[in-house]
Amino acid sequence: MKALSRHLTLALVLLAAAAPIVPACSPYTVVQKSGPPSALAGVKQVQVRFDWSQVRVLGKSEAEYLAEKDAGEQADFQVIKQETDAAILEGLTGTVGAGVSFTTGAGPLDPAQSAVVVQYVDVQTGIYTPVYSLPSKIAARFSWGRDGNFTDIIDTNAMVGASMTTPSDHQRMGMAGKMIGKAAGKFFVEAQGGK
């Protein structure tokens, strides 16, 4: 009986260690796909724009969510947004690899160049305390195309649990951002004929 108890304890410890990061069953869901051949085949330069305009934060618009926060929390959320954008770009470029460049900016997209718009749909930054925790979650849509026409669209999502090893919402949102960036990179590589 003691041996069974030890094995169950070990199993629970291993399960708890794996719990902070919970990837989705599939890295992305295809909403619209071009081709064959894919409109993304042969693309070497991609403009990237991040769109937070329609995001829901804990079921509220960003303005409603921030109205309930003090000035320090509002500023912190702006930093989290920038860090999450950077993490998505890191995951995307790291997965795609050399040979393709991604450029970010705030201005209008150049219609002659390929682009991807990352539109945040749902965000939960999460919280960690010893007695109460909420995971960090991101749901985002990647719309790929050019000339103002989106030819390929995927939905992505990621969740990172709040625990002693992932106590910071900045850390968790960065991890989740990198996960969805990698998912989008995987889609791009597959559209280019890779694996």
DAMO-V774661 format. One record per backbone hydrogen bond with DSSP energy under -0.5 kcal/mol. CO is the residue of the C=O (numbers start at 0). NH is the residue of the N-H. E is the energy in kcal/mol with one decimal. If there is no record, write none. Layout:
BEGIN
CO | NH | E
CO | NH | E
END
This chain:
BEGIN
0 | 4 | -2.3
1 | 5 | -2.4
2 | 6 | -2.3
3 | 7 | -2.5
4 | 8 | -2.4
5 | 9 | -2.7
6 | 10 | -2.4
7 | 11 | -2.4
8 | 12 | -2.3
9 | 13 | -2.5
10 | 14 | -2.4
11 | 15 | -2.5
12 | 16 | -2.1
13 | 17 | -1.5
14 | 18 | -1.0
15 | 19 | -0.5
17 | 20 | -0.8
19 | 21 | -0.6
19 | 160 | -4.1
20 | 22 | -0.6
21 | 158 | -0.7
28 | 154 | -2.7
31 | 152 | -2.7
37 | 40 | -1.3
39 | 42 | -1.9
43 | 100 | -2.9
44 | 113 | -0.5
45 | 102 | -2.4
46 | 115 | -2.6
47 | 104 | -0.8
48 | 117 | -3.2
49 | 51 | -0.6
50 | 119 | -2.4
51 | 54 | -1.3
54 | 61 | -0.7
55 | 57 | -0.6
55 | 122 | -2.6
56 | 59 | -1.5
59 | 56 | -3.4
60 | 64 | -2.7
61 | 65 | -2.9
62 | 66 | -1.8
63 | 67 | -0.7
64 | 67 | -1.0
65 | 68 | -1.7
69 | 73 | -2.4
70 | 74 | -2.3
71 | 75 | -2.1
72 | 76 | -2.0
73 | 77 | -1.6
74 | 78 | -1.8
75 | 79 | -2.4
76 | 80 | -2.2
77 | 81 | -1.9
78 | 82 | -2.6
79 | 83 | -2.5
80 | 84 | -2.4
81 | 85 | -2.3
82 | 86 | -2.2
83 | 87 | -2.4
84 | 88 | -2.3
85 | 89 | -2.3
86 | 90 | -2.6
87 | 91 | -2.6
88 | 92 | -2.8
89 | 93 | -2.3
90 | 94 | -1.5
91 | 95 | -2.3
92 | 96 | -2.5
96 | 99 | -0.9
100 | 45 | -2.7
102 | 47 | -3.3
108 | 110 | -0.7
109 | 112 | -1.9
110 | 146 | -1.2
113 | 46 | -2.6
114 | 144 | -2.3
115 | 48 | -2.1
115 | 117 | -0.6
116 | 118 | -0.8
116 | 142 | -2.4
117 | 50 | -3.3
117 | 119 | -0.7
118 | 140 | -2.7
120 | 55 | -1.8
121 | 138 | -2.5
122 | 57 | -1.4
123 | 136 | -2.7
126 | 133 | -2.7
131 | 128 | -1.2
133 | 126 | -1.7
135 | 159 | -2.6
136 | 123 | -2.4
137 | 157 | -2.3
138 | 120 | -3.0
138 | 121 | -1.5
139 | 155 | -3.1
140 | 118 | -3.0
140 | 142 | -0.6
141 | 143 | -0.6
141 | 153 | -2.3
142 | 116 | -2.3
143 | 150 | -1.7
143 | 151 | -1.8
144 | 114 | -3.0
145 | 148 | -2.4
147 | 149 | -0.5
148 | 145 | -1.6
148 | 150 | -0.7
151 | 143 | -3.6
152 | 30 | -3.0
152 | 31 | -2.0
153 | 141 | -2.8
154 | 28 | -2.5
155 | 139 | -2.3
157 | 137 | -2.3
158 | 21 | -1.9
159 | 135 | -2.8
160 | 162 | -0.6
162 | 165 | -0.6
165 | 162 | -0.6
167 | 171 | -2.5
168 | 172 | -2.5
169 | 173 | -1.9
170 | 174 | -2.2
171 | 175 | -2.8
172 | 176 | -2.7
173 | 177 | -2.3
174 | 178 | -1.9
175 | 179 | -2.2
176 | 180 | -2.2
177 | 181 | -2.4
178 | 182 | -1.9
179 | 183 | -2.3
180 | 184 | -2.3
181 | 185 | -2.4
182 | 186 | -2.0
183 | 187 | -2.4
184 | 188 | -2.7
185 | 189 | -2.4
186 | 190 | -2.6
187 | 191 | -1.5
188 | 193 | -3.0
189 | 192 | -1.5
END
